[in-house]
Amino acid sequence: MAILNPMLVARFSGGTLHRYENFPSGHVAPRHVDVWLPPGYDQNAARYPVIYFHDGQNLFDPALAYIGVTWGVDEALARLMAAGQIDGAIAVGVWCIEARRREYMPRQPLLQPAGRQLADRFGRAYGGLPDSDNYLRFIVDELKPVIDAAYRTRADQPHTFVMGSSMGGLISLYALCQYPHVFGGAGCLSTHWPIGGLALINWFGSALPRAGRHRLYFDFGTETLDAPYEPYQRQMDDRVLKAGYAAGRDWLTRKFDGAEHSERAWRARLDEPLRFLLPAPA
């Protein structure tokens, strides 16, 4: 396994940002990957949990972010560290490519009999069936081994997380269901349920990993694209509850009245999923 060298190194919120340009893959098209190391990383020998984020170009640099507003991942993690609420984490931002919807749409639900109509609609709209299985193979089989070799990670399942918003929420939950031995928790912000509706929700309800070894975080707003999300999310919550997840312990769903569907809104509430997913200081 080759160890790649970052092409860019910058300082963000007291931490260090590495950028790997056009990270190679045998499963999907190359794309940039950003890695943020927390404050103090170079001054200690500690190992850190890792969070894999989708839409990585929207996390750190306003010049790259979709609306000129980032998630502020570096700021949130540094803030929670300074407050003593977490010990820190390494954030890996996987940039999206033009085929974002095909990479982020869960594939297996569309291959089931109940998903055939959805598969036809999706294929016509986006030029083919989802490529999410290959996208997850890239993260699990190609990217994660490089990150674990290059940095002081806590590479085990309880300390490996995945997070995204909108379609990124769907692929985060899908990652947890497809690789429950790899990911210990998923943060799904403003999950875009309407693209698949009940076909997705019912599949996820049957595919959730066994309760007790994973953490699930969901949230939604009430404005713009988030406006119709609540009924779908409540149906998903029913499936999570039936799967044995205990609210407040290993599963949390939050409603944010007045919140829109944007990086600005996710930035404002990012502390919530980070606090819930990441282990508290010993």
LOSE-419675 format. One record per atom (N, C-alpha, C): x, y, z; residue in three letters. Coordinates in steps of 0.05 Angstrom, whole numbers, plus 32768, in hexadecimal, padded with zeros to 4 digits. Example, Ala and Ser with C-alpha at 12.3 -4.5 7.8 and 13.67 -1.06 7.14 Angstrom:
BEGIN
81087F8E809CALA/80F67FA6809CALA/81087FBE809CALA/81017FD3808ESER/81117FEB808FSER/81028001809DSER/
END
This chain:
BEGIN
80117FE88000MET/800080008000MET/801180198000MET/800E802A7FECALA/801E80427FEAALA/801480577FFDALA/802780668009ILE/8020807D8019ILE/802280968008ILE/800D80A48004LEU/800D80BC7FF4LEU/801680D48004LEU/802180E87FF6ASN/802981008003ASN/801481167FFDASN/800C81258012PRO/7FF8813B800DPRO/800481507FFBPRO/7FF3815C7FEAMET/7FFC81717FD8MET/7FFA818D7FE4MET/7FEA818F7FF9LEU/7FE581A98005LEU/7FE581A58023LEU/7FF181B78031VAL/7FF081B7804FVAL/7FEA81D38058VAL/7FD581D68068ALA/7FCD81F18071ALA/7FC481EE808EALA/7FC18205809BARG/7FB8820680B7ARG/7F9B820F80B8ARG/7F8A81FF80C6PHE/7F6E820680CAPHE/7F67820180E7PHE/7F5E821780F4SER/7F5482158110SER/7F6882078123SER/7F82820E811FGLY/7F9682028131GLY/7F9E81E78129GLY/7F9181DB8115GLY/7F9881C0810BGLY/7FA681C380F1GLY/7FAC81AC80E5THR/7FBB81AB80CBTHR/7FAA819D80B6THR/7FA781AA809FLEU/7F98819E8089LEU/7FAB81948073LEU/7FA8817A806DHIS/7FB7816E8057HIS/7FA381698040HIS/7FAC816E8028ARG/7F9B81688010ARG/7FAA81547FFEARG/7F9C813E7FF7TYR/7FA5812B7FE4TYR/7F96812F7FCATYR/7FA3813A7FB6GLU/7F9581407F9DGLU/7F9281277F8CGLU/7F7A81247F81ASN/7F74810D7F6FASN/7F7D80F37F7BASN/7F7380ED7F93PHE/7F7980D47FA1PHE/7F7180BD7F8EPHE/7F8380AB7F89PRO/7F7D80967F75PRO/7F6B80807F80PRO/7F5D80747F6ESER/7F4B805E7F75SER/7F47804B7F5ESER/7F4480317F65GLY/7F3D801D7F51GLY/7F1F80197F4FGLY/7F1080277F60HIS/7EF380237F61HIS/7EE3803A7F56HIS/7EED80537F5AVAL/7EDF806B7F52VAL/7EF2807F7F46VAL/7EE880947F3BALA/7EF980A97F30ALA/7F0980B67F46ALA/7F2280BF7F41PRO/7F3280CD7F55PRO/7F2480E67F5EPRO/7F2A80EE7F77ARG/7F1F81077F81ARG/7F3181107F98ARG/7F30812A7F9FHIS/7F4081357FB4HIS/7F36812A7FCFHIS/7F4981277FE2VAL/7F4281207FFDVAL/7F5181328010VAL/7F43813E8022ASP/7F4F81508037ASP/7F5081418051ASP/7F6681458060VAL/7F698139807BVAL/7F70814F808EVAL/7F5F815380A2TRP/7F65816780B7TRP/7F6E815980D0TRP/7F85816280DALEU/7F91815780F3LEU/7F8C816B8109LEU/7F8381628120PRO/7F7B81758135PRO/7F9281848142PRO/7F8C819A8150PRO/7FA181A9815EPRO/7FB081968171PRO/7FCA81998172GLY/7FDA81888183GLY/7FE3816E8178GLY/7FDA81688160TYR/7FE1814E8154TYR/7FFF814A8152TYR/800D815F814AASP/802A815D8147ASP/803A815E8161ASP/802C81648177GLN/803A81678191GLN/8034814F81A4GLN/8026813B819AASN/8021812481ACASN/8022810A819CASN/801E80F481AAALA/801F80DA819DALA/800380CD819DALA/7FEE80DD81A3ALA/7FD380D281A5ALA/7FC980C7818AALA/7FB780B4818CARG/7FA880AB8175ARG/7F8C80B68176ARG/7F8080BA815ETYR/7F6780C8815DTYR/7F5280B9814DTYR/7F3880BB8155PRO/7F2380B18144PRO/7F2380BF8129PRO/7F1680B38116VAL/7F1580BF80FBVAL/7EF880C180F2VAL/7EF180D880E7ILE/7ED780DC80DBILE/7EDB80E080BDILE/7ECE80D080ACTYR/7ECE80D3808FTYR/7EB680E38087TYR/7EBB80FA807BPHE/7EA5810C8072PHE/7EA3810A8054PHE/7E8A810B804AHIS/7E85810E802EHIS/7E83812C8027HIS/7E838132800DASP/7E83814E8004ASP/7E9A815E8011ASP/7EB281528010GLY/7EC8815D801FGLY/7ED081798018GLY/7ECA81828000GLN/7ED1819E7FF8GLN/7EC281B38008GLN/7EAD81AB8016ASN/7E9C81BE8025ASN/7EA381BF8043ASN/7EB881B3804BLEU/7EBD81B08068LEU/7ECE81C78074LEU/7EE381D08066PHE/7EF781E08072PHE/7EFB81FC8066PHE/7EFC81FD804CASP/7F058216803EASP/7EED82248031ASP/7EE5823C803APRO/7ECE824A802EPRO/7ED2824F8010PRO/7EEA82518007ALA/7EEF82567FEAALA/7EE7823E7FD9ALA/7EE482277FE5LEU/7EDD820F7FD6LEU/7EC082077FDBLEU/7EB5820F7FF2ALA/7E9A82067FFAALA/7E84820F7FE8ALA/7E6F82007FE7TYR/7E5982037FD4TYR/7E4D821F7FD4TYR/7E47822A7FECILE/7E3C82457FEEILE/7E4F82587FFBILE/7E6982517FFBGLY/7E7C82628009GLY/7E7C82608027GLY/7E6D824C8031VAL/7E6C8247804EVAL/7E7282298052VAL/7E8582248063THR/7E8D82088069THR/7E7E81FC8080THR/7E8181E28084TRP/7E7681D5809BTRP/7E8581DE80B5TRP/7E9D81E980B1GLY/7EAD81F080C9GLY/7EB581D880DAGLY/7EBC81C280CCVAL/7EC381AA80DBVAL/7EDB81AE80EDVAL/7EEF81BC80E2ASP/7F0781C180F2ASP/7F0081D2810BASP/7EF081E68107GLU/7EE881F8811DGLU/7ED881E98132GLU/7EC681D88129ALA/7EB581CA813CALA/7EC581B6814CALA/7ED781A7813FLEU/7EE78193814ELEU/7EFA81A18161LEU/7F0781B78158ALA/7F1981C6816AALA/7F0A81D28181ALA/7EF281DC817CARG/7EE281E78192ARG/7EDA81D281A7ARG/7ED281BB819DLEU/7ECA81A681B0LEU/7EE2819B81BFLEU/7EF9819A81B2MET/7F11819281C0MET/7F1881A681D6MET/7F1781C081D0ALA/7F1E81D581E3ALA/7F0B81D581FBALA/7EF281CD81F6ALA/7EDE81CB820CALA/7EE081B2821CALA/7EF2819F8214GLY/7EF581868222GLY/7EDF8173821DGLY/7ECF81768207GLN/7EB981648202GLN/7EC1814C81F1GLN/7ED7814F81E2ILE/7EE2813881D3ILE/7F01813A81D5ILE/7F0E812481CFASP/7F2B812481CFASP/7F36812C81B4ASP/7F25812E81A1GLY/7F2E81368186GLY/7F2881208172GLY/7F2C81278158ALA/7F2781148143ALA/7F35811D812AALA/7F3B810B8118ILE/7F45811180FDILE/7F2D811180EBILE/7F2B812780DBALA/7F15812980C8ALA/7F1F812580ABALA/7F138112809DVAL/7F1A810C8082VAL/7F0481158070VAL/7F098128805EGLY/7EF58132804CGLY/7EF881278030GLY/7EE681168027VAL/7EE7810A800DVAL/7ED7811C7FFAVAL/7EE481297FE7TRP/7ED6813B7FD5TRP/7EC3812B7FC3TRP/7EAD81387FBCCYS/7E9A812B7FA9CYS/7EA381317F8CCYS/7E9881227F7AILE/7E9D81277F5DILE/7E83812B7F50ILE/7E83812F7F35GLU/7E6A81357F27GLU/7E5581207F2AGLU/7E5E81077F2DALA/7E4B80F07F30ALA/7E4280ED7F4DALA/7E3F81037F5CARG/7E3A81027F78ARG/7E2180F27F7FARG/7E0B80F67F71ARG/7DF280E87F78ARG/7DF580CA7F73ARG/7E0380C27F5FARG/7E0680A67F5AARG/7E1880997F6FARG/7E2C80A87F79GLU/7E3E809D7F8DGLU/7E31809D7FA9GLU/7E1F80B07FAETYR/7E1380B27FC9TYR/7DF880A47FCCTYR/7DEC809C7FB6MET/7DD2808E7FB8MET/7DD780707FBEMET/7DCC80667FD4PRO/7DD0804A7FDBPRO/7DC780377FC4PRO/7DD880257FBDARG/7DD380137FA6ARG/7DC17FFC7FACARG/7DC67FEE7FC2GLN/7DB87FD57FC7GLN/7D9A7FD87FC9GLN/7D8F7FED7FD5PRO/7D727FF07FD6PRO/7D657FF07FBAPRO/7D737FFA7FA6LEU/7D697FFC7F8BLEU/7D6A7FE17F7CLEU/7D797FCE7F87LEU/7D7B7FB47F7ALEU/7D677FA17F85LEU/7D577FA97F99GLN/7D437F977FA4GLN/7D297F9A7F94GLN/7D177F867F95PRO/7CFE7F897F86PRO/7CEF7FA27F8DPRO/7CEE7FAA7FA6ALA/7CE07FC27FAEALA/7CEC7FDC7FA3ALA/7D057FDA7F9AGLY/7D137FF27F90GLY/7D157FF47F72GLY/7D087FE37F63ARG/7D0B7FE37F46ARG/7D017FFC7F39ARG/7CEA80067F41GLN/7CE0801F7F36GLN/7CF380367F3CGLN/7CFC80377F55LEU/7D0F804B7F5DLEU/7D2980497F4DLEU/7D3280317F48ALA/7D4A802D7F38ALA/7D4780387F1CALA/7D2F80337F10ASP/7D2A803D7EF5ASP/7D2A805C7EF5ASP/7D1C80687F08ARG/7D1B80857F09ARG/7D3780917F0EARG/7D4680857F20PHE/7D6080907F26PHE/7D73808D7F0EPHE/7D7280767F01GLY/7D8380717EEAGLY/7D7D80857ED3GLY/7D63808B7ECFARG/7D5C809E7EBAARG/7D6680BA7EC1ARG/7D6380C17EDAALA/7D6980DC7EE3ALA/7D8780E17EE4ALA/7D9780CD7EECTYR/7DB380D27EF2TYR/7DC780C17EE1TYR/7DBC80B47ECCGLY/7DCE80A77EB9GLY/7DD7808B7EC1GLY/7DCA807E7ED4GLY/7DD180637EDCGLY/7DCC805E7EF9GLY/7DD080457F01LEU/7DCB803D7F1CLEU/7DE080497F2ELEU/7DDB80497F48PRO/7DEF80547F5BPRO/7E0A80467F5APRO/7E1F80557F60ASP/7E3A804A7F61ASP/7E44804B7F7EASP/7E32804B7F91SER/7E39804E7FADSER/7E4980377FB8SER/7E45801F7FAEASP/7E5480087FB8ASP/7E72800C7FB2ASP/7E7880157F9AASN/7E94801A7F93ASN/7E9F80327FA2ASN/7E8F80467FA7TYR/7E98805D7FB6TYR/7EA080547FD3TYR/7E9080437FDFLEU/7E97803A7FFALEU/7EAF80277FF9LEU/7EB280187FE4ARG/7ECA80077FE2ARG/7EE380197FE1ARG/7EE180307FD3PHE/7EF780437FD2PHE/7EFE804C7FEEPHE/7EEA80547FFEILE/7EEF805E8018ILE/7EFB8049802BILE/7EEE8031802AVAL/7EF6801C803DVAL/7F0F800E8035VAL/7F128007801CASP/7F287FF68013ASP/7F418006800AASP/7F3D801F8001GLU/7F53802E7FF6GLU/7F5B80468007GLU/7F478056800FLEU/7F4D806F801DLEU/7F548069803BLEU/7F43805A8048LYS/7F4780568065LYS/7F638049806BLYS/7F6C8035805CPRO/7F86802A8062PRO/7F9D803E8060PRO/7F9A8051804DVAL/7FAF8066804AVAL/7FAE80798061VAL/7F9680818069ILE/7F9380938080ILE/7F9E8086809AILE/7F98806D809EASP/7FA1805F80B6ASP/7FBF805B80B6ASP/7FCB8058809EALA/7FE88055809DALA/7FF7807080A0ALA/7FEB80858096ALA/7FF9809F8095ALA/7FF580AF80AFALA/7FE080AA80BETYR/7FDA80BA80D6TYR/7FD580A880EETYR/7FD680B58106ARG/7FD280A6811FARG/7FB480A48124ARG/7FA880918118THR/7F8B808D811ATHR/7F858078812FTHR/7F6D80798139ARG/7F6280628147ARG/7F5080548132ARG/7F5C80408126ALA/7F518035810DALA/7F3A80218111ALA/7F35801A812AASP/7F208006812FASP/7F048011812BASP/7EF17FFE812AGLN/7ED580068124GLN/7EC9801A8137GLN/7ECD80178151PRO/7EC1802B8164PRO/7ECA80478160PRO/7EE0804B8152HIS/7EEB8066814FHIS/7EED80708132HIS/7EDD80638121THR/7EDB806B8104THR/7EBF807280FETHR/7EBB808A80F3PHE/7EA0809580EEPHE/7E9E80A080D2PHE/7E8580A480CAVAL/7E7F80AF80AFVAL/7E6980C380B2VAL/7E6A80D980A2MET/7E5780EE80A5MET/7E5280FD808BMET/7E3A81068087GLY/7E338116806FGLY/7E1881228072GLY/7E128133805FSER/7DF88141805ESER/7DE9813C8044SER/7DCF813D8045SER/7DBE813A802ESER/7DC3811E8022SER/7DCB811C8009MET/7DD381017FFEMET/7DEA80F6800EMET/7DFB81078019GLY/7E1180FE802AGLY/7E0780F08043GLY/7DEF80F7804CGLY/7DE380E98062GLY/7DDB80CD805BGLY/7DD180C98042LEU/7DC980AF8039LEU/7DE2809D8036LEU/7DF780A7802BILE/7E0E80968027ILE/7E1C80908041ILE/7E1980A28055SER/7E25809C806FSER/7E178085807DSER/7DFC8086807CLEU/7DED80708088LEU/7DF280568079LEU/7DF48058805FTYR/7DFA8040804ETYR/7E1580348055TYR/7E298046805AALA/7E43803C8061ALA/7E42802C807BALA/7E328036808ELEU/7E30802880A8LEU/7E23800D80A4LEU/7E0F800B8093CYS/7E017FF2808FCYS/7E117FDE807FCYS/7E217FE8806CGLN/7E317FD6805BGLN/7E4B7FCE8068GLN/7E557FDF8079TYR/7E6F7FDA8087TYR/7E6D7FDE80A5TYR/7E5B7FD080B2PRO/7E587FD480CFPRO/7E717FCC80DFPRO/7E827FBC80D3HIS/7E9B7FB580E1HIS/7EB17FCA80DEHIS/7EAC7FDE80CCVAL/7EBF7FF380C7VAL/7EB7800D80D6VAL/7E9D801480D4PHE/7E94802D80DFPHE/7E84802980F9PHE/7E8B8039810DGLY/7E7E80378126GLY/7E66804A8129GLY/7E64805E8116GLY/7E4E80708118GLY/7E4B808080FFGLY/7E33808B80FAALA/7E2D809B80E2ALA/7E1E80B480EBALA/7E2680CB80DFGLY/7E1880E480E3GLY/7E0B80EB80C9GLY/7DF080ED80CACYS/7DE080F180B2CYS/7DD0810B80B5CYS/7DDA812180AALEU/7DCE813B80ADLEU/7DBC81418095LEU/7DA38149809BSER/7D9181508085SER/7D90813B806FSER/7D8C81228078THR/7D8D810C8065THR/7D77810F8050THR/7D7F810B8037HIS/7D6D81118020HIS/7D5C80F8801AHIS/7D4A80F2802CTRP/7D3880DB8029TRP/7D2680DC8011TRP/7D1C80F38008PRO/7D0880F37FF2PRO/7D1280E67FD9PRO/7D2C80E57FD4ILE/7D3680D97FBBILE/7D3080BC7FB9ILE/7D2B80AF7FD0GLY/7D2580927FCFGLY/7D0D808A7FDFGLY/7D05809B7FF2GLY/7CED80978002GLY/7CED807C8010GLY/7CD6806F8010LEU/7CD280568020LEU/7CE4803F8016LEU/7CEB803F7FFDALA/7CFC802A7FF3ALA/7D17802B8002ALA/7D2280438006LEU/7D3A80468016LEU/7D3680408033LEU/7D21804C803EILE/7D1D8049805BILE/7D18802C8063ILE/7D08801E8053ASN/7D038002805AASN/7D1C7FF18057ASN/7D2C7FF68043TRP/7D457FE78041TRP/7D587FED8058TRP/7D5B8006805FPHE/7D6C800D8076PHE/7D628000808FPHE/7D487FFF8093GLY/7D3C7FF480ABGLY/7D447FD780AEGLY/7D477FC88098SER/7D4E7FAC8099SER/7D6C7FA88099SER/7D7C7FBD8092ALA/7D997FBA808FALA/7DA97FC680A5ALA/7D9B7FD380B8LEU/7DAA7FE080CELEU/7DBA7FCB80DDLEU/7DD37FD280E4PRO/7DE37FBF80F5PRO/7DD77FBC8110PRO/7DDE7FA6811DARG/7DD37FA08137ARG/7DD97FB7814BARG/7DC57FBE815AALA/7DC77FD4816DALA/7DDB7FCD8183ALA/7DE87FE2818EGLY/7DFA7FDE81A4GLY/7E177FE3819EGLY/7E1F7FE28184ARG/7E3B7FE6817CARG/7E3E7FFD8169ARG/7E28800C8164HIS/7E2980228151HIS/7E19803A815CHIS/7E2080528151ARG/7E11806A8158ARG/7E078076813EARG/7DED807F813FLEU/7DE0808B8128LEU/7DD780A78130LEU/7DDE80BB811FTYR/7DD480D68123TYR/7DC680DF810ATYR/7DAD80E9810EPHE/7D9E80F580F8PHE/7D9581118101PHE/7D91812280EDASP/7D83813C80F3ASP/7D76814680DAASP/7D66815B80DDPHE/7D59816880C6PHE/7D50818380CEPHE/7D4E819580BBGLY/7D4281B080BFGLY/7D2581B080B5GLY/7D1B81C880B2THR/7CFF81CB80ABTHR/7CFB81DE8093THR/7D1181E98088GLU/7D0F81FC8072GLU/7D1D81F28059GLU/7D1781FF8043THR/7D2281F98028THR/7D2081DB8022THR/7D3681CE8019LEU/7D3481B28012LEU/7D2E819F8029LEU/7D3481A98042ASP/7D2E81988059ASP/7D1181978060ASP/7D0181A98055ALA/7CE581AC805EALA/7CD58192805EALA/7CD78180804APRO/7CC78167804APRO/7CD581508058PRO/7CEB81548065TYR/7CFB813D806FTYR/7CEF812F8088TYR/7CE1813E8099GLU/7CD9813380B3GLU/7CC9811980B1GLU/7CB4811780A0PRO/7CA580FD809FPRO/7CB780E58098PRO/7CC980E98085TYR/7CDB80D4807ETYR/7CEE80CC8095TYR/7CF880E180A2GLN/7D0B80DB80B8GLN/7CFD80CD80CFGLN/7CE480D480D5ARG/7CD580C780EAARG/7CD080AA80E3ARG/7CCC80A480CAGLN/7CC9808780C2GLN/7CE4807980C6GLN/7CFA808680BFMET/7D14807980C4MET/7D18807680E1MET/7D10808980F1ASP/7D138087810EASP/7D04806E8119ASP/7CED8069810EASP/7CDE80518116ASP/7CEE80388111ASP/7CFB803780FAARG/7D0B801F80F3ARG/7D23801C8106ARG/7D2F8033810CVAL/7D468033811EVAL/7D3E8029813AVAL/7D2780328143LEU/7D1D802A815DLEU/7D17800C815DLEU/7D0A80028148LYS/7D047FE68146LYS/7D1D7FD48145LYS/7D337FE0813BALA/7D4C7FD18139ALA/7D5A7FD08154ALA/7D4F7FDD8168GLY/7D5A7FDB8183GLY/7D6C7FF1818CGLY/7D6F8006817BTYR/7D7F801D8183TYR/7D71802E8198TYR/7D80803681ACALA/7D75804581C2ALA/7D79806381BEALA/7D63807281BEALA/7D65808F81B9ALA/7D76809C81CFALA/7D8980AD81C7GLY/7D9A80BB81D9GLY/7DB380AB81E1GLY/7DB3809181DDARG/7DCA808181E3ARG/7DDA807A81CAARG/7DCD806C81B8ASP/7DDB8065819FASP/7DCC806F8186ASP/7DB98081818ATRP/7DAB808D8173TRP/7D9F80A7817CTRP/7DA180BB816BLEU/7D9680D68171LEU/7D8C80E28157LEU/7D7380EC8158THR/7D6880FC8142THR/7D608117814CTHR/7D6A812C813FARG/7D6481488147ARG/7D5681578131ARG/7D4281668139LYS/7D3381788127LYS/7D3C8195812DLYS/7D4281A48118PHE/7D4B81C0811BPHE/7D3881D2810DPHE/7D2581DD811CASP/7D1181EF8111ASP/7D1E82078104ASP/7D15820D80ECGLY/7D1F822580DEGLY/7D39822180CFGLY/7D45820980D1ALA/7D5F820480C4ALA/7D5A81FD80A6ALA/7D6B82088095GLU/7D6A82038079GLU/7D7C81EC8071GLU/7D7C81E58058HIS/7D8C81D0804DHIS/7DA581DD8041HIS/7DBA81E18052SER/7DD281EE8048SER/7DE981E9805ASER/7E0181EE8050GLU/7E1981EC8060GLU/7E1881FF8078GLU/7E0A82168074ARG/7E078229808BARG/7DF9821C80A2ARG/7DE3820D809CALA/7DD4820080B1ALA/7DE381E980BEALA/7DF181D980ADTRP/7E0081C280B8TRP/7E1781CC80CATRP/7E2381E280C2ARG/7E3981EE80D2ARG/7E2E81F680EDARG/7E16820180EEALA/7E0B820B8107ALA/7E0681F5811BALA/7E0281DD8112ARG/7DFA81C78125ARG/7E0E81B08125ARG/7E2681B48119LEU/7E39819E8116LEU/7E4281938131LEU/7E4381A48145ASP/7E4B819A8160ASP/7E3A81828169ASP/7E2181838162GLU/7E0E816E816CGLU/7E1781528163GLU/7E1A814C8149PRO/7E2281318141PRO/7E3E812A814APRO/7E50813E814BLEU/7E6B81388154LEU/7E6C812F8171LEU/7E5D813E8182ARG/7E5C8136819EARG/7E4F811B81A2ARG/7E3B81158192PHE/7E2C80FC8195PHE/7E3D80E4818CPHE/7E4B80E78175LEU/7E5980D1816ALEU/7E7480CB8177LEU/7E8380E0817CLEU/7E9E80DD8185LEU/7E9F80D581A3LEU/7EB280C481AAPRO/7EB380BC81C6PRO/7EBB80D481D8PRO/7EAF80D581EFALA/7EB580EB8203ALA/7ED180E5820FALA/7EDE80FA8219PRO/7EF880F58226PRO/7EF680E2823DPRO/7F0A80D18240ALA/7F0A80BD8255ALA/7F0D80CB8271ALA/
END
